Amino acid sequence: MNPSDKRLAILVEDHPLDYAGFEGIIPEGQYGAGRVIIWDRGTYKLLGGNMESGKLEFLLNGKKLKGIYVLMRMKGKEKEWLLIKKRE
């Protein structure tokens, strides 16, 4: 990912771990309707920040995404965040 790109991330409720491997289509009219794909898998390590401060910094070690990323809450928004890759 390019550090100058900012991507929208939206906070949603927790899902059961049983859903972690689900890929398929949720029918129209049901909550979360549409195609569900697993885009990446891996681990993360929290490096700093917390939800209350509106900033989280973490290390991703996925198959596709690797490196240090930051989630920053958008002003005036409770559930909308920007995902930004830090320059290394």
C-alpha positions as CSV (number, residue, x, y, z in Angstrom):
1,M,0.0,0.0,0.0
2,N,1.1,3.5,-0.7
3,P,1.5,5.7,2.5
4,S,-0.1,8.6,0.8
5,D,-3.4,6.6,0.3
6,K,-6.0,6.7,3.0
7,R,-8.6,4.1,3.2
8,L,-12.0,4.2,5.0
9,A,-12.4,1.7,7.8
10,I,-15.8,1.4,9.6
11,L,-16.2,0.0,13.1
12,V,-18.7,-2.9,13.2
13,E,-19.9,-5.1,16.0
14,D,-17.8,-8.2,16.9
15,H,-18.6,-11.4,15.0
16,P,-18.3,-14.9,16.4
17,L,-15.0,-16.7,15.7
18,D,-17.0,-19.3,13.8
19,Y,-17.4,-16.7,11.0
20,A,-13.6,-16.3,10.5
21,G,-13.5,-18.8,7.7
22,F,-16.8,-18.0,6.1
23,E,-16.8,-17.1,2.4
24,G,-19.9,-16.9,0.3
25,I,-23.0,-14.8,-0.3
26,I,-25.3,-13.5,2.3
27,P,-28.8,-13.3,0.7
28,E,-30.4,-9.9,0.0
29,G,-32.6,-8.8,2.9
30,Q,-30.4,-10.3,5.5
31,Y,-28.0,-8.3,7.7
32,G,-24.6,-7.9,5.9
33,A,-26.1,-9.0,2.5
34,G,-23.6,-9.4,-0.3
35,R,-20.4,-11.3,-1.1
36,V,-18.1,-12.1,1.7
37,I,-14.4,-12.9,0.9
38,I,-11.4,-13.4,3.1
39,W,-8.9,-10.9,1.6
40,D,-6.0,-11.5,3.9
41,R,-4.9,-13.6,6.9
42,G,-2.1,-13.0,9.4
43,T,-1.3,-11.6,12.8
44,Y,-1.0,-8.1,14.3
45,K,0.8,-6.5,17.2
46,L,-0.6,-3.4,18.9
47,L,2.2,-0.8,19.1
48,G,0.4,2.1,20.7
49,G,-2.8,4.2,21.2
50,N,-6.3,3.1,22.1
51,M,-9.9,3.5,20.9
52,E,-10.6,6.4,23.3
53,S,-7.7,8.5,22.0
54,G,-8.9,8.0,18.4
55,K,-5.5,6.6,17.2
56,L,-4.2,3.0,17.0
57,E,-0.8,2.0,15.7
58,F,-0.1,-1.6,14.9
59,L,2.2,-4.0,13.0
60,L,0.5,-6.2,10.4
61,N,2.1,-9.5,9.3
62,G,-0.4,-10.8,6.7
63,K,0.0,-12.7,3.5
64,K,-0.7,-9.4,1.6
65,L,-0.4,-6.6,4.1
66,K,2.8,-6.2,6.0
67,G,4.3,-3.3,7.9
68,I,3.2,-0.6,10.4
69,Y,-0.3,0.9,10.0
70,V,-2.3,3.6,11.8
71,L,-6.1,3.8,12.3
72,M,-7.2,7.4,13.0
73,R,-10.8,8.3,13.9
74,M,-12.3,10.9,11.6
75,K,-13.3,14.1,13.3
76,G,-16.9,14.1,14.4
77,K,-17.4,10.5,13.5
78,E,-17.7,7.7,16.1
79,K,-17.3,4.7,13.8
80,E,-15.4,6.0,10.8
81,W,-11.6,5.7,10.8
82,L,-8.8,6.2,8.2
83,L,-6.4,3.3,7.6
84,I,-2.9,4.7,6.7
85,K,0.3,2.8,6.1
86,K,3.3,4.4,7.8
87,R,6.5,5.1,5.8
88,E,9.3,2.7,6.8
